[in-house]
Amino acid sequence: MSESVDETTEQVDIIIPKQGLLYQEETTDYILCKPKVIPLKSVTLEKLERMQKEAEQKLKESQEINNKSDQDK
């Protein structure tokens, strides 16, 4: 049962009317694409939080140094 596969292409003749109107319908379809992943926090917000944490750490360190120097006196 072997069938030969013929790769034939059918050619369609384009018929343009000589009288009347020619209509062409275009339908718009939605094109679905992958969702874009956006960060929950912006880069600027992350930088501000990091700067705030660093400032708090420096403040704590300076307070600890002051407390130690007060205790030594």
PDB file of N, CA, C, O and CB in Angstrom:
ATOM      1  N   MET A   1       0.804  -1.173   0.000  1.00  0.00           N
ATOM      2  CA  MET A   1       0.000   0.000   0.000  1.00  0.00           C
ATOM      3  C   MET A   1       0.858   1.251   0.000  1.00  0.00           C
ATOM      4  O   MET A   1       0.708   2.106   0.873  1.00  0.00           O
ATOM      5  CB  MET A   1      -0.921  -0.010   1.173  1.00  0.00           C
ATOM      6  N   SER A   2       1.682   1.359  -0.890  1.00  0.00           N
ATOM      7  CA  SER A   2       2.513   2.556  -0.969  1.00  0.00           C
ATOM      8  C   SER A   2       1.865   3.534  -1.942  1.00  0.00           C
ATOM      9  O   SER A   2       1.546   3.202  -3.084  1.00  0.00           O
ATOM     10  CB  SER A   2       3.968   2.206  -1.413  1.00  0.00           C
ATOM     11  N   GLU A   3       1.687   4.741  -1.444  1.00  0.00           N
ATOM     12  CA  GLU A   3       1.101   5.780  -2.271  1.00  0.00           C
ATOM     13  C   GLU A   3       2.182   6.808  -2.564  1.00  0.00           C
ATOM     14  O   GLU A   3       2.950   7.187  -1.680  1.00  0.00           O
ATOM     15  CB  GLU A   3      -0.134   6.436  -1.577  1.00  0.00           C
ATOM     16  N   SER A   4       2.232   7.240  -3.769  1.00  0.00           N
ATOM     17  CA  SER A   4       3.213   8.252  -4.106  1.00  0.00           C
ATOM     18  C   SER A   4       2.658   9.623  -3.729  1.00  0.00           C
ATOM     19  O   SER A   4       1.492   9.930  -3.977  1.00  0.00           O
ATOM     20  CB  SER A   4       3.578   8.193  -5.611  1.00  0.00           C
ATOM     21  N   VAL A   5       3.505  10.424  -3.136  1.00  0.00           N
ATOM     22  CA  VAL A   5       3.094  11.751  -2.704  1.00  0.00           C
ATOM     23  C   VAL A   5       3.486  12.733  -3.793  1.00  0.00           C
ATOM     24  O   VAL A   5       4.666  12.947  -4.068  1.00  0.00           O
ATOM     25  CB  VAL A   5       3.739  12.137  -1.331  1.00  0.00           C
ATOM     26  N   ASP A   6       2.476  13.322  -4.405  1.00  0.00           N
ATOM     27  CA  ASP A   6       2.730  14.313  -5.448  1.00  0.00           C
ATOM     28  C   ASP A   6       2.653  15.695  -4.826  1.00  0.00           C
ATOM     29  O   ASP A   6       1.655  16.047  -4.197  1.00  0.00           O
ATOM     30  CB  ASP A   6       1.716  14.174  -6.627  1.00  0.00           C
ATOM     31  N   GLU A   7       3.686  16.458  -4.998  1.00  0.00           N
ATOM     32  CA  GLU A   7       3.686  17.817  -4.482  1.00  0.00           C
ATOM     33  C   GLU A   7       3.274  18.755  -5.617  1.00  0.00           C
ATOM     34  O   GLU A   7       4.107  19.372  -6.281  1.00  0.00           O
ATOM     35  CB  GLU A   7       5.090  18.206  -3.903  1.00  0.00           C
ATOM     36  N   THR A   8       1.982  18.836  -5.808  1.00  0.00           N
ATOM     37  CA  THR A   8       1.473  19.713  -6.860  1.00  0.00           C
ATOM     38  C   THR A   8       0.872  20.939  -6.221  1.00  0.00           C
ATOM     39  O   THR A   8       0.220  20.856  -5.180  1.00  0.00           O
ATOM     40  CB  THR A   8       0.431  18.989  -7.747  1.00  0.00           C
ATOM     41  N   THR A   9       1.085  22.040  -6.827  1.00  0.00           N
ATOM     42  CA  THR A   9       0.504  23.281  -6.324  1.00  0.00           C
ATOM     43  C   THR A   9      -0.555  23.739  -7.302  1.00  0.00           C
ATOM     44  O   THR A   9      -0.372  23.706  -8.519  1.00  0.00           O
ATOM     45  CB  THR A   9       1.588  24.378  -6.121  1.00  0.00           C
ATOM     46  N   GLU A  10      -1.653  24.162  -6.743  1.00  0.00           N
ATOM     47  CA  GLU A  10      -2.731  24.657  -7.579  1.00  0.00           C
ATOM     48  C   GLU A  10      -2.569  26.155  -7.746  1.00  0.00           C
ATOM     49  O   GLU A  10      -2.308  26.873  -6.781  1.00  0.00           O
ATOM     50  CB  GLU A  10      -4.112  24.313  -6.976  1.00  0.00           C
ATOM     51  N   GLN A  11      -2.720  26.608  -8.937  1.00  0.00           N
ATOM     52  CA  GLN A  11      -2.608  28.031  -9.202  1.00  0.00           C
ATOM     53  C   GLN A  11      -4.004  28.594  -9.403  1.00  0.00           C
ATOM     54  O   GLN A  11      -4.796  28.083 -10.194  1.00  0.00           O
ATOM     55  CB  GLN A  11      -1.710  28.305 -10.437  1.00  0.00           C
ATOM     56  N   VAL A  12      -4.283  29.660  -8.668  1.00  0.00           N
ATOM     57  CA  VAL A  12      -5.598  30.279  -8.724  1.00  0.00           C
ATOM     58  C   VAL A  12      -5.475  31.549  -9.549  1.00  0.00           C
ATOM     59  O   VAL A  12      -4.617  32.394  -9.293  1.00  0.00           O
ATOM     60  CB  VAL A  12      -6.155  30.579  -7.293  1.00  0.00           C
ATOM     61  N   ASP A  13      -6.340  31.669 -10.536  1.00  0.00           N
ATOM     62  CA  ASP A  13      -6.340  32.875 -11.355  1.00  0.00           C
ATOM     63  C   ASP A  13      -7.097  33.980 -10.628  1.00  0.00           C
ATOM     64  O   ASP A  13      -8.169  33.751 -10.067  1.00  0.00           O
ATOM     65  CB  ASP A  13      -6.969  32.600 -12.746  1.00  0.00           C
ATOM     66  N   ILE A  14      -6.535  35.158 -10.647  1.00  0.00           N
ATOM     67  CA  ILE A  14      -7.168  36.308 -10.019  1.00  0.00           C
ATOM     68  C   ILE A  14      -8.089  36.954 -11.047  1.00  0.00           C
ATOM     69  O   ILE A  14      -7.682  37.290 -12.159  1.00  0.00           O
ATOM     70  CB  ILE A  14      -6.104  37.328  -9.486  1.00  0.00           C
ATOM     71  N   ILE A  15      -9.336  37.114 -10.638  1.00  0.00           N
ATOM     72  CA  ILE A  15     -10.320  37.704 -11.543  1.00  0.00           C
ATOM     73  C   ILE A  15     -10.685  39.080 -11.024  1.00  0.00           C
ATOM     74  O   ILE A  15     -11.198  39.210  -9.913  1.00  0.00           O
ATOM     75  CB  ILE A  15     -11.586  36.806 -11.674  1.00  0.00           C
ATOM     76  N   ILE A  16     -10.429  40.094 -11.807  1.00  0.00           N
ATOM     77  CA  ILE A  16     -10.769  41.462 -11.437  1.00  0.00           C
ATOM     78  C   ILE A  16     -11.951  41.886 -12.309  1.00  0.00           C
ATOM     79  O   ILE A  16     -11.873  41.864 -13.538  1.00  0.00           O
ATOM     80  CB  ILE A  16      -9.535  42.438 -11.615  1.00  0.00           C
ATOM     81  N   PRO A  17     -13.054  42.275 -11.646  1.00  0.00           N
ATOM     82  CA  PRO A  17     -14.229  42.653 -12.440  1.00  0.00           C
ATOM     83  C   PRO A  17     -14.002  43.956 -13.212  1.00  0.00           C
ATOM     84  O   PRO A  17     -13.322  44.867 -12.742  1.00  0.00           O
ATOM     85  CB  PRO A  17     -15.451  42.797 -11.531  1.00  0.00           C
ATOM     86  N   LYS A  18     -14.577  44.015 -14.381  1.00  0.00           N
ATOM     87  CA  LYS A  18     -14.431  45.212 -15.205  1.00  0.00           C
ATOM     88  C   LYS A  18     -15.490  46.255 -14.854  1.00  0.00           C
ATOM     89  O   LYS A  18     -15.298  47.440 -15.126  1.00  0.00           O
ATOM     90  CB  LYS A  18     -14.522  44.850 -16.690  1.00  0.00           C
ATOM     91  N   GLN A  19     -16.597  45.836 -14.259  1.00  0.00           N
ATOM     92  CA  GLN A  19     -17.649  46.752 -13.833  1.00  0.00           C
ATOM     93  C   GLN A  19     -17.983  46.457 -12.374  1.00  0.00           C
ATOM     94  O   GLN A  19     -17.766  45.347 -11.889  1.00  0.00           O
ATOM     95  CB  GLN A  19     -18.919  46.621 -14.740  1.00  0.00           C
ATOM     96  N   GLY A  20     -18.505  47.449 -11.693  1.00  0.00           N
ATOM     97  CA  GLY A  20     -18.927  47.249 -10.319  1.00  0.00           C
ATOM     98  C   GLY A  20     -17.826  47.646  -9.342  1.00  0.00           C
ATOM     99  O   GLY A  20     -16.815  48.238  -9.721  1.00  0.00           O
ATOM    100  N   LEU A  21     -18.045  47.312  -8.100  1.00  0.00           N
ATOM    101  CA  LEU A  21     -17.114  47.680  -7.048  1.00  0.00           C
ATOM    102  C   LEU A  21     -16.369  46.441  -6.551  1.00  0.00           C
ATOM    103  O   LEU A  21     -16.892  45.326  -6.566  1.00  0.00           O
ATOM    104  CB  LEU A  21     -17.853  48.374  -5.888  1.00  0.00           C
ATOM    105  N   LEU A  22     -15.172  46.667  -6.126  1.00  0.00           N
ATOM    106  CA  LEU A  22     -14.359  45.583  -5.584  1.00  0.00           C
ATOM    107  C   LEU A  22     -14.232  45.809  -4.082  1.00  0.00           C
ATOM    108  O   LEU A  22     -13.772  46.863  -3.646  1.00  0.00           O
ATOM    109  CB  LEU A  22     -12.947  45.517  -6.274  1.00  0.00           C
ATOM    110  N   TYR A  23     -14.634  44.833  -3.306  1.00  0.00           N
ATOM    111  CA  TYR A  23     -14.596  44.943  -1.852  1.00  0.00           C
ATOM    112  C   TYR A  23     -13.524  44.032  -1.296  1.00  0.00           C
ATOM    113  O   TYR A  23     -13.271  42.941  -1.807  1.00  0.00           O
ATOM    114  CB  TYR A  23     -15.962  44.601  -1.238  1.00  0.00           C
ATOM    115  N   GLN A  24     -12.899  44.512  -0.231  1.00  0.00           N
ATOM    116  CA  GLN A  24     -11.936  43.690   0.492  1.00  0.00           C
ATOM    117  C   GLN A  24     -12.228  43.865   1.972  1.00  0.00           C
ATOM    118  O   GLN A  24     -12.244  44.984   2.483  1.00  0.00           O
ATOM    119  CB  GLN A  24     -10.447  44.083   0.145  1.00  0.00           C
ATOM    120  N   GLU A  25     -12.456  42.761   2.652  1.00  0.00           N
ATOM    121  CA  GLU A  25     -12.761  42.825   4.072  1.00  0.00           C
ATOM    122  C   GLU A  25     -11.509  42.496   4.868  1.00  0.00           C
ATOM    123  O   GLU A  25     -10.801  41.528   4.592  1.00  0.00           O
ATOM    124  CB  GLU A  25     -13.912  41.863   4.437  1.00  0.00           C
ATOM    125  N   GLU A  26     -11.265  43.331   5.858  1.00  0.00           N
ATOM    126  CA  GLU A  26     -10.151  43.071   6.754  1.00  0.00           C
ATOM    127  C   GLU A  26     -10.709  42.841   8.141  1.00  0.00           C
ATOM    128  O   GLU A  26     -11.518  43.628   8.633  1.00  0.00           O
ATOM    129  CB  GLU A  26      -9.126  44.239   6.747  1.00  0.00           C
ATOM    130  N   THR A  27     -10.289  41.792   8.754  1.00  0.00           N
ATOM    131  CA  THR A  27     -10.709  41.527  10.114  1.00  0.00           C
ATOM    132  C   THR A  27      -9.494  41.650  11.020  1.00  0.00           C
ATOM    133  O   THR A  27      -8.406  41.172  10.699  1.00  0.00           O
ATOM    134  CB  THR A  27     -11.366  40.126  10.239  1.00  0.00           C
ATOM    135  N   THR A  28      -9.697  42.289  12.138  1.00  0.00           N
ATOM    136  CA  THR A  28      -8.599  42.431  13.089  1.00  0.00           C
ATOM    137  C   THR A  28      -8.710  41.319  14.119  1.00  0.00           C
ATOM    138  O   THR A  28      -9.765  41.100  14.715  1.00  0.00           O
ATOM    139  CB  THR A  28      -8.616  43.833  13.775  1.00  0.00           C
ATOM    140  N   ASP A  29      -7.636  40.648  14.308  1.00  0.00           N
ATOM    141  CA  ASP A  29      -7.577  39.573  15.292  1.00  0.00           C
ATOM    142  C   ASP A  29      -6.604  39.962  16.388  1.00  0.00           C
ATOM    143  O   ASP A  29      -5.648  40.703  16.156  1.00  0.00           O
ATOM    144  CB  ASP A  29      -7.160  38.231  14.635  1.00  0.00           C
ATOM    145  N   TYR A  30      -6.856  39.461  17.567  1.00  0.00           N
ATOM    146  CA  TYR A  30      -5.950  39.703  18.680  1.00  0.00           C
ATOM    147  C   TYR A  30      -4.716  38.828  18.516  1.00  0.00           C
ATOM    148  O   TYR A  30      -4.801  37.659  18.140  1.00  0.00           O
ATOM    149  CB  TYR A  30      -6.647  39.427  20.038  1.00  0.00           C
ATOM    150  N   ILE A  31      -3.588  39.418  18.802  1.00  0.00           N
ATOM    151  CA  ILE A  31      -2.345  38.663  18.777  1.00  0.00           C
ATOM    152  C   ILE A  31      -1.898  38.521  20.226  1.00  0.00           C
ATOM    153  O   ILE A  31      -1.606  39.511  20.897  1.00  0.00           O
ATOM    154  CB  ILE A  31      -1.241  39.368  17.885  1.00  0.00           C
ATOM    155  N   LEU A  32      -1.849  37.299  20.691  1.00  0.00           N
ATOM    156  CA  LEU A  32      -1.464  37.050  22.070  1.00  0.00           C
ATOM    157  C   LEU A  32       0.047  36.894  22.150  1.00  0.00           C
ATOM    158  O   LEU A  32       0.652  36.185  21.346  1.00  0.00           O
ATOM    159  CB  LEU A  32      -2.177  35.796  22.625  1.00  0.00           C
ATOM    160  N   CYS A  33       0.643  37.557  23.118  1.00  0.00           N
ATOM    161  CA  CYS A  33       2.080  37.436  23.308  1.00  0.00           C
ATOM    162  C   CYS A  33       2.344  37.064  24.763  1.00  0.00           C
ATOM    163  O   CYS A  33       1.443  37.085  25.602  1.00  0.00           O
ATOM    164  CB  CYS A  33       2.814  38.758  22.921  1.00  0.00           C
ATOM    165  N   LYS A  34       3.581  36.729  25.038  1.00  0.00           N
ATOM    166  CA  LYS A  34       3.944  36.336  26.395  1.00  0.00           C
ATOM    167  C   LYS A  34       3.797  37.536  27.323  1.00  0.00           C
ATOM    168  O   LYS A  34       4.090  38.665  26.931  1.00  0.00           O
ATOM    169  CB  LYS A  34       5.391  35.777  26.444  1.00  0.00           C
ATOM    170  N   PRO A  35       3.347  37.297  28.552  1.00  0.00           N
ATOM    171  CA  PRO A  35       3.235  38.417  29.484  1.00  0.00           C
ATOM    172  C   PRO A  35       4.621  38.910  29.890  1.00  0.00           C
ATOM    173  O   PRO A  35       5.560  38.125  30.023  1.00  0.00           O
ATOM    174  CB  PRO A  35       2.426  38.007  30.731  1.00  0.00           C
ATOM    175  N   LYS A  36       4.731  40.197  30.080  1.00  0.00           N
ATOM    176  CA  LYS A  36       6.006  40.773  30.476  1.00  0.00           C
ATOM    177  C   LYS A  36       6.084  40.786  31.998  1.00  0.00           C
ATOM    178  O   LYS A  36       5.137  41.186  32.675  1.00  0.00           O
ATOM    179  CB  LYS A  36       6.180  42.206  29.895  1.00  0.00           C
ATOM    180  N   VAL A  37       7.201  40.354  32.517  1.00  0.00           N
ATOM    181  CA  VAL A  37       7.392  40.312  33.959  1.00  0.00           C
ATOM    182  C   VAL A  37       7.932  41.669  34.401  1.00  0.00           C
ATOM    183  O   VAL A  37       8.980  42.121  33.940  1.00  0.00           O
ATOM    184  CB  VAL A  37       8.361  39.149  34.375  1.00  0.00           C
ATOM    185  N   ILE A  38       7.200  42.299  35.291  1.00  0.00           N
ATOM    186  CA  ILE A  38       7.658  43.586  35.802  1.00  0.00           C
ATOM    187  C   ILE A  38       7.998  43.411  37.281  1.00  0.00           C
ATOM    188  O   ILE A  38       7.340  42.637  37.978  1.00  0.00           O
ATOM    189  CB  ILE A  38       6.573  44.705  35.593  1.00  0.00           C
ATOM    190  N   PRO A  39       9.001  44.111  37.759  1.00  0.00           N
ATOM    191  CA  PRO A  39       9.376  43.971  39.175  1.00  0.00           C
ATOM    192  C   PRO A  39       8.314  44.597  40.080  1.00  0.00           C
ATOM    193  O   PRO A  39       7.641  45.559  39.709  1.00  0.00           O
ATOM    194  CB  PRO A  39      10.751  44.627  39.439  1.00  0.00           C
ATOM    195  N   LEU A  40       8.187  44.025  41.270  1.00  0.00           N
ATOM    196  CA  LEU A  40       7.224  44.569  42.220  1.00  0.00           C
ATOM    197  C   LEU A  40       7.701  45.902  42.772  1.00  0.00           C
ATOM    198  O   LEU A  40       6.898  46.785  43.077  1.00  0.00           O
ATOM    199  CB  LEU A  40       6.983  43.582  43.361  1.00  0.00           C
ATOM    200  N   LYS A  41       9.027  46.040  42.899  1.00  0.00           N
ATOM    201  CA  LYS A  41       9.602  47.298  43.365  1.00  0.00           C
ATOM    202  C   LYS A  41      10.457  47.869  42.258  1.00  0.00           C
ATOM    203  O   LYS A  41      11.125  47.135  41.530  1.00  0.00           O
ATOM    204  CB  LYS A  41      10.435  47.101  44.664  1.00  0.00           C
ATOM    205  N   SER A  42      10.431  49.162  42.138  1.00  0.00           N
ATOM    206  CA  SER A  42      11.253  49.797  41.121  1.00  0.00           C
ATOM    207  C   SER A  42      12.703  49.843  41.597  1.00  0.00           C
ATOM    208  O   SER A  42      12.988  49.697  42.786  1.00  0.00           O
ATOM    209  CB  SER A  42      10.732  51.220  40.800  1.00  0.00           C
ATOM    210  N   VAL A  43      13.591  50.045  40.667  1.00  0.00           N
ATOM    211  CA  VAL A  43      15.012  50.107  40.983  1.00  0.00           C
ATOM    212  C   VAL A  43      15.293  51.287  41.912  1.00  0.00           C
ATOM    213  O   VAL A  43      16.107  51.182  42.830  1.00  0.00           O
ATOM    214  CB  VAL A  43      15.850  50.222  39.693  1.00  0.00           C
ATOM    215  N   THR A  44      14.622  52.396  41.672  1.00  0.00           N
ATOM    216  CA  THR A  44      14.824  53.584  42.503  1.00  0.00           C
ATOM    217  C   THR A  44      14.377  53.329  43.939  1.00  0.00           C
ATOM    218  O   THR A  44      15.046  53.746  44.885  1.00  0.00           O
ATOM    219  CB  THR A  44      14.062  54.782  41.918  1.00  0.00           C
ATOM    220  N   LEU A  45      13.253  52.649  44.098  1.00  0.00           N
ATOM    221  CA  LEU A  45      12.759  52.344  45.442  1.00  0.00           C
ATOM    222  C   LEU A  45      13.725  51.421  46.167  1.00  0.00           C
ATOM    223  O   LEU A  45      13.968  51.600  47.360  1.00  0.00           O
ATOM    224  CB  LEU A  45      11.362  51.704  45.376  1.00  0.00           C
ATOM    225  N   GLU A  46      14.281  50.435  45.466  1.00  0.00           N
ATOM    226  CA  GLU A  46      15.258  49.534  46.078  1.00  0.00           C
ATOM    227  C   GLU A  46      16.505  50.299  46.510  1.00  0.00           C
ATOM    228  O   GLU A  46      17.050  50.026  47.579  1.00  0.00           O
ATOM    229  CB  GLU A  46      15.638  48.410  45.103  1.00  0.00           C
ATOM    230  N   LYS A  47      16.967  51.252  45.700  1.00  0.00           N
ATOM    231  CA  LYS A  47      18.141  52.051  46.060  1.00  0.00           C
ATOM    232  C   LYS A  47      17.856  52.891  47.306  1.00  0.00           C
ATOM    233  O   LYS A  47      18.692  52.985  48.205  1.00  0.00           O
ATOM    234  CB  LYS A  47      18.558  52.963  44.885  1.00  0.00           C
ATOM    235  N   LEU A  48      16.669  53.501  47.349  1.00  0.00           N
ATOM    236  CA  LEU A  48      16.309  54.311  48.512  1.00  0.00           C
ATOM    237  C   LEU A  48      16.250  53.470  49.783  1.00  0.00           C
ATOM    238  O   LEU A  48      16.725  53.901  50.833  1.00  0.00           O
ATOM    239  CB  LEU A  48      14.966  55.000  48.281  1.00  0.00           C
ATOM    240  N   GLU A  49      15.671  52.277  49.698  1.00  0.00           N
ATOM    241  CA  GLU A  49      15.604  51.396  50.858  1.00  0.00           C
ATOM    242  C   GLU A  49      17.005  50.991  51.309  1.00  0.00           C
ATOM    243  O   GLU A  49      17.289  50.951  52.506  1.00  0.00           O
ATOM    244  CB  GLU A  49      14.767  50.150  50.538  1.00  0.00           C
ATOM    245  N   ARG A  50      17.873  50.692  50.353  1.00  0.00           N
ATOM    246  CA  ARG A  50      19.245  50.303  50.680  1.00  0.00           C
ATOM    247  C   ARG A  50      19.979  51.457  51.367  1.00  0.00           C
ATOM    248  O   ARG A  50      20.697  51.247  52.345  1.00  0.00           O
ATOM    249  CB  ARG A  50      20.002  49.867  49.406  1.00  0.00           C
ATOM    250  N   MET A  51      19.796  52.682  50.848  1.00  0.00           N
ATOM    251  CA  MET A  51      20.433  53.856  51.451  1.00  0.00           C
ATOM    252  C   MET A  51      19.914  54.085  52.868  1.00  0.00           C
ATOM    253  O   MET A  51      20.678  54.445  53.764  1.00  0.00           O
ATOM    254  CB  MET A  51      20.187  55.108  50.586  1.00  0.00           C
ATOM    255  N   GLN A  52      18.614  53.874  53.067  1.00  0.00           N
ATOM    256  CA  GLN A  52      18.030  54.063  54.386  1.00  0.00           C
ATOM    257  C   GLN A  52      18.575  53.036  55.378  1.00  0.00           C
ATOM    258  O   GLN A  52      18.868  53.380  56.523  1.00  0.00           O
ATOM    259  CB  GLN A  52      16.505  53.969  54.310  1.00  0.00           C
ATOM    260  N   LYS A  53      18.712  51.788  54.951  1.00  0.00           N
ATOM    261  CA  LYS A  53      19.268  50.753  55.834  1.00  0.00           C
ATOM    262  C   LYS A  53      20.709  51.075  56.204  1.00  0.00           C
ATOM    263  O   LYS A  53      21.111  50.921  57.357  1.00  0.00           O
ATOM    264  CB  LYS A  53      19.193  49.368  55.161  1.00  0.00           C
ATOM    265  N   GLU A  54      21.485  51.525  55.219  1.00  0.00           N
ATOM    266  CA  GLU A  54      22.879  51.879  55.499  1.00  0.00           C
ATOM    267  C   GLU A  54      22.954  53.035  56.494  1.00  0.00           C
ATOM    268  O   GLU A  54      23.798  53.029  57.390  1.00  0.00           O
ATOM    269  CB  GLU A  54      23.613  52.251  54.197  1.00  0.00           C
ATOM    270  N   ALA A  55      22.074  54.027  56.340  1.00  0.00           N
ATOM    271  CA  ALA A  55      22.057  55.164  57.262  1.00  0.00           C
ATOM    272  C   ALA A  55      21.688  54.706  58.666  1.00  0.00           C
ATOM    273  O   ALA A  55      22.273  55.175  59.642  1.00  0.00           O
ATOM    274  CB  ALA A  55      21.070  56.242  56.778  1.00  0.00           C
ATOM    275  N   GLU A  56      20.729  53.799  58.781  1.00  0.00           N
ATOM    276  CA  GLU A  56      20.336  53.279  60.094  1.00  0.00           C
ATOM    277  C   GLU A  56      21.478  52.508  60.736  1.00  0.00           C
ATOM    278  O   GLU A  56      21.705  52.628  61.940  1.00  0.00           O
ATOM    279  CB  GLU A  56      19.099  52.379  59.970  1.00  0.00           C
ATOM    280  N   GLN A  57      22.202  51.716  59.947  1.00  0.00           N
ATOM    281  CA  GLN A  57      23.340  50.963  60.485  1.00  0.00           C
ATOM    282  C   GLN A  57      24.429  51.902  60.983  1.00  0.00           C
ATOM    283  O   GLN A  57      24.997  51.681  62.053  1.00  0.00           O
ATOM    284  CB  GLN A  57      23.911  50.017  59.421  1.00  0.00           C
ATOM    285  N   LYS A  58      24.726  52.948  60.217  1.00  0.00           N
ATOM    286  CA  LYS A  58      25.740  53.912  60.637  1.00  0.00           C
ATOM    287  C   LYS A  58      25.320  54.624  61.920  1.00  0.00           C
ATOM    288  O   LYS A  58      26.149  54.874  62.795  1.00  0.00           O
ATOM    289  CB  LYS A  58      25.996  54.936  59.524  1.00  0.00           C
ATOM    290  N   LEU A  59      24.036  54.949  62.031  1.00  0.00           N
ATOM    291  CA  LEU A  59      23.526  55.602  63.234  1.00  0.00           C
ATOM    292  C   LEU A  59      23.665  54.686  64.446  1.00  0.00           C
ATOM    293  O   LEU A  59      24.081  55.129  65.516  1.00  0.00           O
ATOM    294  CB  LEU A  59      22.057  56.010  63.044  1.00  0.00           C
ATOM    295  N   LYS A  60      23.320  53.415  64.279  1.00  0.00           N
ATOM    296  CA  LYS A  60      23.453  52.451  65.380  1.00  0.00           C
ATOM    297  C   LYS A  60      24.906  52.301  65.791  1.00  0.00           C
ATOM    298  O   LYS A  60      25.219  52.260  66.981  1.00  0.00           O
ATOM    299  CB  LYS A  60      22.877  51.084  64.977  1.00  0.00           C
ATOM    300  N   GLU A  61      25.806  52.218  64.797  1.00  0.00           N
ATOM    301  CA  GLU A  61      27.223  52.071  65.108  1.00  0.00           C
ATOM    302  C   GLU A  61      27.743  53.286  65.870  1.00  0.00           C
ATOM    303  O   GLU A  61      28.495  53.148  66.835  1.00  0.00           O
ATOM    304  CB  GLU A  61      28.032  51.865  63.826  1.00  0.00           C
ATOM    305  N   SER A  62      27.339  54.472  65.432  1.00  0.00           N
ATOM    306  CA  SER A  62      27.813  55.682  66.122  1.00  0.00           C
ATOM    307  C   SER A  62      27.235  55.752  67.536  1.00  0.00           C
ATOM    308  O   SER A  62      27.915  56.206  68.456  1.00  0.00           O
ATOM    309  CB  SER A  62      27.426  56.955  65.322  1.00  0.00           C
ATOM    310  N   GLN A  63      25.982  55.307  67.723  1.00  0.00           N
ATOM    311  CA  GLN A  63      25.389  55.292  69.062  1.00  0.00           C
ATOM    312  C   GLN A  63      26.110  54.288  69.958  1.00  0.00           C
ATOM    313  O   GLN A  63      26.334  54.562  71.137  1.00  0.00           O
ATOM    314  CB  GLN A  63      23.887  54.954  68.985  1.00  0.00           C
ATOM    315  N   GLU A  64      26.476  53.123  69.407  1.00  0.00           N
ATOM    316  CA  GLU A  64      27.200  52.120  70.191  1.00  0.00           C
ATOM    317  C   GLU A  64      28.572  52.640  70.599  1.00  0.00           C
ATOM    318  O   GLU A  64      29.025  52.408  71.719  1.00  0.00           O
ATOM    319  CB  GLU A  64      27.345  50.813  69.394  1.00  0.00           C
ATOM    320  N   ILE A  65      29.226  53.342  69.687  1.00  0.00           N
ATOM    321  CA  ILE A  65      30.549  53.900  70.003  1.00  0.00           C
ATOM    322  C   ILE A  65      30.416  54.949  71.104  1.00  0.00           C
ATOM    323  O   ILE A  65      31.237  55.000  72.020  1.00  0.00           O
ATOM    324  CB  ILE A  65      31.209  54.522  68.735  1.00  0.00           C
ATOM    325  N   ASN A  66      29.381  55.787  71.014  1.00  0.00           N
ATOM    326  CA  ASN A  66      29.156  56.810  72.047  1.00  0.00           C
ATOM    327  C   ASN A  66      28.838  56.166  73.387  1.00  0.00           C
ATOM    328  O   ASN A  66      29.315  56.629  74.423  1.00  0.00           O
ATOM    329  CB  ASN A  66      28.015  57.754  71.636  1.00  0.00           C
ATOM    330  N   ASN A  67      28.036  55.102  73.382  1.00  0.00           N
ATOM    331  CA  ASN A  67      27.687  54.416  74.629  1.00  0.00           C
ATOM    332  C   ASN A  67      28.926  53.794  75.268  1.00  0.00           C
ATOM    333  O   ASN A  67      29.093  53.856  76.486  1.00  0.00           O
ATOM    334  CB  ASN A  67      26.623  53.333  74.371  1.00  0.00           C
ATOM    335  N   LYS A  68      29.785  53.203  74.463  1.00  0.00           N
ATOM    336  CA  LYS A  68      31.011  52.591  74.998  1.00  0.00           C
ATOM    337  C   LYS A  68      31.939  53.649  75.587  1.00  0.00           C
ATOM    338  O   LYS A  68      32.535  53.447  76.645  1.00  0.00           O
ATOM    339  CB  LYS A  68      31.746  51.802  73.896  1.00  0.00           C
ATOM    340  N   SER A  69      32.053  54.771  74.894  1.00  0.00           N
ATOM    341  CA  SER A  69      32.942  55.829  75.400  1.00  0.00           C
ATOM    342  C   SER A  69      32.378  56.444  76.680  1.00  0.00           C
ATOM    343  O   SER A  69      33.148  56.851  77.551  1.00  0.00           O
ATOM    344  CB  SER A  69      33.143  56.927  74.329  1.00  0.00           C
ATOM    345  N   ASP A  70      31.046  56.522  76.815  1.00  0.00           N
ATOM    346  CA  ASP A  70      30.424  57.037  78.039  1.00  0.00           C
ATOM    347  C   ASP A  70      30.622  56.062  79.187  1.00  0.00           C
ATOM    348  O   ASP A  70      30.808  56.490  80.326  1.00  0.00           O
ATOM    349  CB  ASP A  70      28.924  57.298  77.821  1.00  0.00           C
ATOM    350  N   GLN A  71      30.588  54.771  78.919  1.00  0.00           N
ATOM    351  CA  GLN A  71      30.755  53.743  79.963  1.00  0.00           C
ATOM    352  C   GLN A  71      32.206  53.707  80.445  1.00  0.00           C
ATOM    353  O   GLN A  71      32.457  53.425  81.617  1.00  0.00           O
ATOM    354  CB  GLN A  71      30.332  52.344  79.429  1.00  0.00           C
ATOM    355  N   ASP A  72      33.144  53.982  79.576  1.00  0.00           N
ATOM    356  CA  ASP A  72      34.556  53.966  79.947  1.00  0.00           C
ATOM    357  C   ASP A  72      34.902  55.126  80.883  1.00  0.00           C
ATOM    358  O   ASP A  72      35.870  55.023  81.636  1.00  0.00           O
ATOM    359  CB  ASP A  72      35.430  54.025  78.693  1.00  0.00           C
ATOM    360  N   LYS A  73      34.171  56.186  80.862  1.00  0.00           N
ATOM    361  CA  LYS A  73      34.476  57.351  81.686  1.00  0.00           C
ATOM    362  C   LYS A  73      34.105  57.109  83.088  1.00  0.00           C
ATOM    363  O   LYS A  73      34.289  57.982  83.935  1.00  0.00           O
ATOM    364  CB  LYS A  73      33.782  58.572  81.188  1.00  0.00           C
TER     365      LYS A  73
END
